Amino acid sequence: MVALAVAVAFLVLVTGASSASAETSGSGKQVYVVYMGSSVHEEAEVTSSLNHEVLATVHSGSLDAARESIVYSYKHAFRGFSAKLTAEQAAALAGREDVVKVFKSEVRHLHTTRSWQFLGLPMSEMGGIPHSSRHHKVILGVFDTGIWPESESFNDYKMPPIPSRWKGGCMEGENFTRKMCNRKLIGAKYYLKGMEEQVGPMVSRREGGSDVRSARDTMGHGTHTASTAAGRLVKNMNLRGLASGRARGGAPRARIAVYKVCWSPGCFDADLLAAFDDAIKDGVDVISLSLGPDAPQNDYFMDAISIGSFHAFRRGISVVGSVGNNGPSDSSATNVAPWLLTVASTSIDRDFSSSIILGNGIHLEGESLAMEQMKAKAELVYGAEVGAASFTTQQSSSCTNGSLDARHVRGKVVVCRHPQDVEESKLGKSKVVQAAGGVGMILVDELDRAMGVSFVVAGAIVGNKGGQTILSYLNSTRNPTALITPPKTVVGVRPAPAVSVFSSRGPNTITPDVLKPDIAAPGLNILAAWSPMNMEIDYNIVSGTSMAAPHIAGVALLLKASNPTWSPAAIKSAMMTTAVSRDNENKVIKSMPSGKMANAFEIGGGQVHPRKAQNPGLVYDSDATDILKFLCGSGYDSSTLQLITGDKRSACPSSAPVPADLNYPAITLSRVSPAGTRSVMRSVTNVGLQNIVYHARVKAPIGVEVKVVPNRLAFTHYGQTLSFIVKFKVLKAEDDYVFGSLTWVDGGRHRKVTIPLVLNTVSED
């Protein structure tokens, strides 16, 4: 079952979240996706009829039965359908020559005032942003939990008319009318057929559920991601006084179109593909989605996001996805298709700190967003020592549900632990303390000590060192006490950025010779708009790679507005090759919790630098033809290629290039030994000045000799493409991955175009 970790302030890193069953209740059938590639008729309804005819073949030729079983017919950007099928029917359809893949529709779960300023963009809608007059021409598609249209982040004050090329619209629904769309929020649609077929009818809030049958956001996640990427300027955004200041999204004048694909049970493949089919037709320029499959990821064409983003890429649409929240484990990266722009999470230079004042006068600082206040010092107890009957010491020390004895907790501050293997949320632990009558909680969590949580009692998070100090004090006195002060905003924190603990890491589990993640952006403690239907607040501070992805989507919008002809690959390259690898202390970015130097499996090309990305000098470009060659080199045959493209002329060459030869803004070799020399070709296109010369500079990985041929590239005009070869010779194998970089530096040293070099050097082939 595919699942993602939820990453919101009140459900921070709930890994292994419960997932809905894919079974269709009582029917013995399941919802399957039947993907048929790009053979789309000019008339969408003709394609839909053809889909019904294919489906009828497993219903004894009955078109009526086919129509009854179908969930969606995909007919705009690609061909296929989702339907309720038995395993035998699915197998029969999978055996057809005109079908690429058949797979079960799986369920997926969701993965600031200062973040954009920290990235170097001014806190205004216009000032200092190149070509700001064009930003209203680009359109962002957000695949998430919907939107709160009344938020100030989505007002259309002084926005010009909607671009005439826009083909989307606003769907009426529960508590949502077409009039709620405007010149900023130009589209709003919702998709729940797949969800309802798999888990049963949606239970609305009026019936005691948590959803509404419309594009309105009841969870807050979708509103948060949309405003992070493209929200308007808000003069006083804050969470109950914290992080107060002016805030905006990355591309505040860009248009927003919302595609609600996520509900309380999750986000379902069948619905996701329907949203992709519509968004591509509607005319979006960038798609942002903060969700994805668990690692190890499946075949590219048995994954809804990979399929949808592939067809978006072919239409010139950049798709930005989160890498996942299963860090710091290696090989945990998701959304690993090379045509996706995959984003890791980092911190910014801001903390939310509460003081913990012990009875012996010691002051400790902990991370917190708790708004409850303690009036005076209270007795301090350890959860393990105030456990309820029938619970183990380990359970009560972790403050699991019901594990605390109210007789010994009432009116006290409880010390709780958060073991790495515990799936309960930090917020949930504070609710356990509250239910037992506690007035405060100190949570010991070494991994995520930097993450703020909106505890329901006065509370703060400390690491192991702070926890040892507190427990030592508690055990050294008969009457231990503690006071937890309300949190305060601390700006200018050093070092920053650092890689977030929860951010998933590479290498790529499908194609190890393609780097993932691609880029890093702020994802820790990010403030943005929220749905007041959740927690009765208009803005919230949230953490996760879900928050990092819309930062990159915002930059992609800026680049698309400035360079309308750039491909998704060029936009990706512009960000990756200009990203920074040093923090605000001018030291190499660190990876948490280890504190070691971050590598390309943690931050890709580095932390995004929006201003530098506007003028990258050179780009590593690729198009749909290059991706098809990549697929050939990855084991897909010509017949599959023809179905995917809808072009009978598509064919794999007799000698297909290996995946590492894709013109990617990184060189990754998953296995290189001292036997012989390994060569890789790359091409760069000049998008800067004419008559300019670049020279190669190499930081070789440990134990590897690197030569660039030629090591000098002379460009005479804009748009010129030149190629070079990078030769690798392993001098000493490390039997592990080693990291370096290749930088092209122009003659005036104004531009540096850098890509990672990642090699797994092994002693033997």
N, C-alpha and C positions, 0 to 999 in steps of 0.2 A: 504494500500500500504506500502510495506516495504521500509524504507529509512534509510540512515545513515548520520551523519553530516560530511561534508568535513572538513579535518583538515590539511590545508597547509598554508604556511606563507602568501600567498596572498589571501587566501579565508578562513581565520581562523574562525573556528566554524560557518560555514554557516548552522545552523540547519534548518530543514524543507526545504532542497534544493528541487527544482522542480524535479519531477520524471516523467519518460516517461509512457505513457499509456500502459497497458497490452493488449489493444485491437489490434487485427490484422486488419489493415486498410481495411475497405470496405467489409470484408468477413463475419462479424457477428460471427467470431470465435476468440478464444484466444489460446495462447500457454499454454498447461498444461504439468506438469510432472507426468508421471505414474511410480511410484516406485514399483518394484516387488521383492525386497530383494536380496538374494545372490544366487539364482538358476542359476548359470552361467555354460554353457557347456564348456568343455575343448577347443573346437574350437569356437573362438569368432564369426565367421560368422554364425555358427549354432544358437547361441544365438540371433544374429541379425535377422535371418530368423524367429525364434520363436516370437520375438517381433513384426515383421511385421504381423504374423498370428493373434496375439492377437489384434493388431490395426485394422486388416481387419474385425473383428467381428462387428465393429461399422460403417463399410463402406459397408454393404451388402455383405460381404465376398470378396470384391475386393482387391487383393494385390496391384494392380496398384494405387488405390485410397489411400491405406495405405502408400505406398512409397511416394506418392505425398504430403501427409500431415505430414509425420514424419520430425522432425527437427534433433534430435540426437537419436541414438540407443546406450544405455549404455550396454556394453557387456564384459568388462574385470574384474573389481573388484566387480561389482554388476549388477543386471539386471533391465531393465526398458527402458523407452524412453520418449522423449518430442515430442509433436505433436500439430498441429493446430486442435482444437476440438470445437464443440458446447458444451454448458452446458449439454445438454442431452447426448451427446456422452461421456463426462467426467463422468457423473453420472453412465452410463451403465458400463464403465470400472471399476469404483470404487466398483461396486457391485460384481465383479468377485472374486472368492475365491483365485485366484493366485495373486491378487493385494494387496499390503500393504496400499498404500495411493495414492490419486490423488489430486494434488493441482495446482493452477495457478502459472506459472513462474513469480515471482515478480522481480522488479528491486531494486537493492541495490546500495548505493553510498559509496564511500571511507570514511572511518572513519579517529659519530661526533668526531669532533676532541677530545672532552673531556669526553664524556659520559662513554666510556669504561675505561678510566683512573680513573674517579670518582668511577666506580664500582670495582676498585682494580686490573684491568688487565694492564700489561705494554704496552706502546705504541710501540709495535714491532710485527712481525708476529710469532715469535718463543719463545722469552725469557719468562720464568716464567710460561708458560702454560703447564700443565701436558699432557704428551703423544702427544706433538705437531707433532711428526713424523707421527701420524695416521690421522691427520685432513684432509688430501687430500683424504681419503677414504670415507668420508661422503658427502651426496648430499642434498642440500637444494632446495625445490620446492617453488617458489614465485608466488602466485596468486595475480595479481595486474594489473597495466596499461602497462606492458611490460618493456623494458629495453633499455638503450642507450649503445650499445655494445662497442663503441669506448672509453668509460670512462676509465680512468686510474685505477679505482677501480676494473675493470674486466680483467686486463691483465693477461696473463698466463706465465709470466717470471719464468723459472725454475720449473714450475709445472710438476709433473710426468704424465705419460699416464693416460687416463681416465679409471676408474675401468671397468673391463670386464663385470661386472654384469649390467651395464647401458644399457637400452633398448630404451631410448628415442632418440630424434633427433632434427634437426633444420628445421623449415618450411621456404621455400622461400616465399617472399612477397614483398610488396612495400618498396623499399629502404632497403631491408634486404635480404642477401644471406646466404647460409649455411656456407660460409667461415668466416662470422662474428662470428660464434661460435668458441670456442677454448678449451683448456684444463681447463680453469676456467669456462667459460660460455659454458656448455656442452649441453644445451637444450634450445630451444625457440619455443613455439607454440602459436597460437592465436585462439580464439573462438568467433565468432560473429553471428552465425546462429540464435541463440535465440534472440539476440538484434535486428537483421534485421527483423525477423518475427514479432516482437512486435512493432517496431517503424519505420520500413521502411529501405531502403538501406542506408548504411553508406555513409556519404558525406565526401570525402577525402579533405585533405588540398589543393590539386590541384584544387578542385572544390569549394573552399571557406569554407570548413569545418575545423574541428580541429583534425581529426583522420587520420591514415594511415592503410591500410589493410595489416598489418604484426605485428610481435612481437615488432616492434620499439615503444619506449615510446615517446609520444608527450606531455604528461602532467608533467612528472618528478616524480610522486609519486612512481611508481614501481621501478625506478632506485634508488630512495632514500632508500626505504625499503630494497632492495636487498643489497645495499652497506653497510647499517647499520648492517645487519645480518652477511654478509660474504665478504665484500669488501676487496681488497688487500690494503697494506700499501701505502698511498699517502703522500709524504713528505711535501707538502705545500698546504693543503686544506684550503680554506677560502671563505667567501662571501664578495667580494669587500673589502678585508682587515680585515673584522671582523672574530673573532674566528680562527685566523691563527695558523696553527700548523700541526704536523703530525697526520694522522688519519687512522683508519682501522676499519673493521667490527669485530664482535665478534669472528668469526671463519674464518680468512682471507685466510686459505689454503683449505677451503671446496669448493666443486663444487657448481655451481648454475645452476638450470634449471628454466626457466621462462615460466609461463602459463598466457598469457594475456587474462584476462576475463573481464576487465573493460574498458569502452569507455566513450566518453563524455556524453551519456545519462545515463550511470550507468553500473552496473554489474548484469547480469540476471541469474536467477536460472538454466535455461536450459544449459547455457554456463558453469556455475560453476560445474555442475555435470559431464559434459563432460571432464572438466579439471581434476576433481578428478579421474574419470575412467582411464584417461591416466596416471596421475602422479603415481598412485598406481602400475599400470602395468610397468611403466618406471623404477621404482626402487629408488624413493627418500626416504630419511631417515626422513626428517622433512619438514613439509609444513608450510609456514608463510602466513597468510592472514590478511590484515588490513581492513576488511569490515565485515558487519553482519547485522542482522535484527533489527528493532526497538523493544523496549520493550513496552508492554509485548509480549514476544516471543511466537510463535505458538508451537504446538505439535512437538516433536523432529523429527518425521518422516514426517513432512510437511514443512521441512526447509532444503534447499539444503546443507548448510554447516554442519548441524548436521548429515544428512545422509552420506555425503561424508566422514566426519571425523570419523564417526562410523566404516565404512569399512576400513579406513586407520588405525585406532586403532587396529582392528582385525588382520591387517597385520604387526603390530609392528611399525607403522609410527606415530610420534608425530605431532599433528596439533596444532599450536599456533595461537590464534585469539585475536583481540583487544576487549575490553569490551564495547566500544562505547564512544561517545563524548556528552552524554546528561546529564552530571553532572552539578551541584551537587545534582540533584534530587535523592531521594531514589528509589529503585526498577527500576532503569533505565539500569541495566546491561543486555548485550546481549551476544550471544555465550555462553549460560549457560549449555550446555550439559556436563555431568561429564567426558566424554572422551576427551573433549577439554581442552587445557591449556589456560586460559583466563587472559588477562593482563591489568592492570590499569596503569595510567601514573603518573609520579612524575617529579620533577624538579632536576636539577643538580646545582653544586656550581658555576654557571656562569650566568651573566646577560649582557645585551646590553643596556647601559645607555646613554641617551642624557640629557644635562643640559638645563633647561628652566630658562632664566635670565629675570626677570621682570624689568620694568623701575624703580621701587623703590629699586632695588638692591637685592631683594630676589632671591635666587637660589633654584630651585627644580629639582629633578631627575625623569626622566620618562623612560619607556622602549621603545626602537625603533630599527628598522633596516633600517630606511630611509637614503638614500645616498644623497639626495638633500641638498644643503647647503644654508643658509641665509647669505647674505653678510653683513647685518647690522640689527639693531633692526627695527621692523616694528610695525605699529599700531595694537593693540589687540582688537578684537571684539568678541561678543558672538553670536553664530548662531541664537538664538532666536530673536535677535534684528536686524538682517540683512536678514530677510526672504523675499522670493519672494512673489509676489501677489498670492493669492488663496491657499497658504500653511498655515497650522496652526502653532502656536508658538511651539508646541511640535515637529512637523515635522522639522521645521528649526533648533530647538535646537539640534535635532538628526542628522542634515545635511543629510537628506534623499535626494534621487535623484531629482535634479532640484529645491530644496527648498531654495537655497541661491540667493540673489539679487547681480549680478555682480557689479552693480554700487556702492555698499557699501562694497564689499569684495575685489575688485582688489587691489593687493599689500599688503594685510593685513594677519595677523595670526588669525585664527578662532578657537574659543573654541566650541567643539562639545561634545555631550553626547552620550553614547551607552547604552540605556535602555536594561534590560534583555530580554524583549519581542520583541526586534527588530531583524529581520532576515537578514538585510543587513550586508555585511561584513565591517570590519574596513578599509580594503584597499579601498573599494568602497566609503567610506566617504571621504577619502583623494582625490579621483578622483572628487568628487562633489566640494570640495574646489578648486581643480586645475581648473576645468571647469569654475568656477566663477572668476578666476583670483587670488585666494589666494596664498600666498607664504609659508604658514605654517599652521599646525593644531595641537591643543592640544586636545586629546581625553580623556574624563573623563569616566573611566570604572572600577568600583570597583571590579567586578568579575575577569576580565582577565588582570589586570594591569601588570602582570609579563610576558605577552606574547609579543614578538617582532613581528612587522609587517613592511613589506617593503613599507612604504607609498610612494606615488609618489610626495609628497611635503615634505619639512622639517616637521617632526612631532614626537610626543612622546605621550605615554599613561601614565596617572596618575590615582590614586584612588580618592575616594570622598574627602578625607582630602586635597589632593593637589588641587583638583578642587575647593573646597571652598575657599582656599587661593587665587587662581587665580581670581575667580569671585569677591571676596571681594576687591581685588586690582583694578580690572576692574571698579567696581562701585564706587570706592573712589577717582578717579582722572578723569580729563577731557581729558587727553591725555595718555591713557595707552599704553604701548609698551611691546614687548617681543622679545627675540632672542632664537632660538632653535639651539643648537650646534649639529654637527654630532655625531652619536653614537660611543661609545668606548666599548671595551670588558673588563668586570670586572670579575676576577677569584678569587675564594676563598670566595664566598658569603656564609653567615651563616644566618639562619639555612638552611641546605639542607641535604637530599631531603625533599620536602613537596608534598602532593597530589595535582595534578593539578585540577583547578576548573572544567574544562570540563570533567574530567574522570568520567564515569558512575559508579554508586554505586549499591550494592546489597540491599536487598536480592534477591535470585534467584526467578523469577516469575513463573517458571514451577515446579521446585522441591525445595521448600524452605529449605529442609533438606540437600541440597548440597550447600556448600559455593561457591559464586562467588563475585568478581573476585578471582583468585587463587594467584596471585603474582603481584608485581608492578615493574616497570622499567622506566628509563628516557624516557619522551615523550614531554618535554617542551623545545623549542628552540634547536632542534637537527640539527647539520650540517652533511650533507652527499651528495653523488653524485646526479646530477640532469640532466634533459634533456635540452640541449640548445635550443631545439625547443620551450621551454616555458621560456620566460623572457631572453633568450640569455645569460644564465649563466651555468657554469659547476657544481657548487655546490650551495646548498641552505640550509637555516635554516628554519625548519618546525616544527610545533607543532601538537600534537594529540595522541590519543592512537594508531593511525596508526604507530607512531614512536616508541612506547613502545613495541609493539608486536615483531618486528624484533630483538630487544635486547634479548628478551627471546628465540627467535628462534636461535640466535647465541649461547647462552649458551646451548641450547638443542643439537646443533651440537657438541659442545665441549664434553658434557657428553656422547653422542652416540659414538663419536670417542674413548673416554677413556674406555667406557663400552659397547661394541658392543651387548652384550646379554641383556642389560637392556630393560625393556618394557617401553612404553610411561608413564605408571603410576609410575614406579620407577623413571624416569627422572623428572616427575612433583614433586614427593615427595622429591627428592634430593634438588630441588630448594626451595620448600615451607618450609621444616623443617629447612633449614639453613639460611633462609632470615633474614634480620635485621629489627628491629623495632625502632632503634634510629638514630638520625641525626648526623651531624658533630659537634654538641655541646653536644652530648651524652644525648640528651633529646628525649622523645618519638616523633616520626614523627608527624608533624601537618598536618591537612587537611585544604586546602584553599577552600573558603574564610573565613571560620569561625575562623580559628586559633586554633581549638580544637584538642585534641589528636585523631589521625587517628585510626579507628577500622578496623576489618577484612572485613567489607562490602566495605571498601575503598581501602585497600591494600592487602587483602587476608592474606597470611602468612607473608608478609612484603616486603621490598625492596630486590631484588635478590642480592646474594653475590656469584659471579661465582666461586671464589676460594674455598669457604666453600662447595659449592654444589658438587665439584669434589670428596669430601671425606665425605659424610653425616653420615657414621657410620651405620645407620639403614634407611630402606625405608618402606613405607606403599605401598605395591605392590598390584596390581589387574590385572586380565586378562579378556578375552572376556567372560568367564564363569561367572565371578563376575558381569559383566555388564548385562548379560542376567538375572541374578537373580534380579538385580536392576530394570530392565524393568518389570519383573514379579511383583515386589513390587510396581511398579508405575502404574499398571493397564493394562499392555499389557498381552494378553492371549497366550496360547500355540500355537494356529494356526497362530497368527501373528508372534510369535517367530520363528516358523518353516520357514515361508516365509523370514524373515529377515536374518536368518542364512543359509537357504538352506539345513537344516538338519532336516529330519522328526523325528529324535529322540529327538529333543529339546522339552522340556516340562517344564512348571512351576511347582514347588513343591506344594504339597497340602497346605503347610503353607509357603508362600513366605515371605522373609525378607523385612522389611520396608526400604525405601530409605536411612535412616540414618545409616543403617548397612553396606552400601558399605564401603569397606576398604579405605576410603579417608583420606588424610593427614590433616583432620580437622574434628571436630565433631560439627554439627549444628542441633539443635532441634528447630523447628519452633513453638512449643507450649508445654510448660511444666508447670504444676500447682503444688501447695503444696501437692496434694493428691498422696501419694505413692512415690516410688523411680523409676527413669527411668535409665535403664542400656543400655550401648552401648558397643559392642565388637569391638576390633581392633587387627590387627596382624602386627608385624614388622619383617623384614628380615635383618639379619646381613650382611652388605656388607663391614665390616671393619675387625678388628683384631679378631683372634680366642681367646677363653678363656677370654672373657671380660664381665663385669657386668655393667648393667645400673640401675639407681635408678630413681623413678618417683618424679618429683617436680611439684606441682600444684599451679597456681595462679587462685584462684576460682573467678568466676563471682560474682558480688554483689548479696547478698541474697541467694547464692547457696552453699550447702555443696557438696564437690567432694571427692570421694574415688576411688583409683586405686587398683585393685586386679588382680594379685599380684603387689606390688609396687617395686619389684625387679626382673629383668630379667637377667639370666646368660646364655651367649652364649658360646658354646664350639668350633664352627667352622663357617667358611664362608658359607653363604647361608642358615643358620639355621633360621627357622621361629618360633616365639613364640607369643602367644596370651595373651591378658589381657582384663579386663572389667573395664569400667569407670561408676561409679554409681553417679547419680545426685539427690540431695534432695533439693527442693526449700523451703527455710526457710522464705523468704519474697519476694512475687511477686512484680515485678516492673511494670508489664503490658507494658513491652517494652523489646527490646533486651538488654542483658548484655553480657559482653565479658571477657574471661579469657584465660588461656593457660595451656597446659600440656607439660612438658619437660622431656625427658629421658636424664640423665647425666651419662656419663661413670665414672668408678672409678677414673681415672686419671684426670677427668674434662677437657679433651681435646675436647670432642665432646658433643654438646648439640643438641638434636633432638626435635624440638618444633612444636606443632600444635595448632591452635586456638580452643578455646571452645566458641561456640556462642549459646546462649539460649534465647528464647523468653519466659519469665516467666509471666504467667497469673494468675489472682486471682482465676478463676474458670475454670473447664474443659468445 
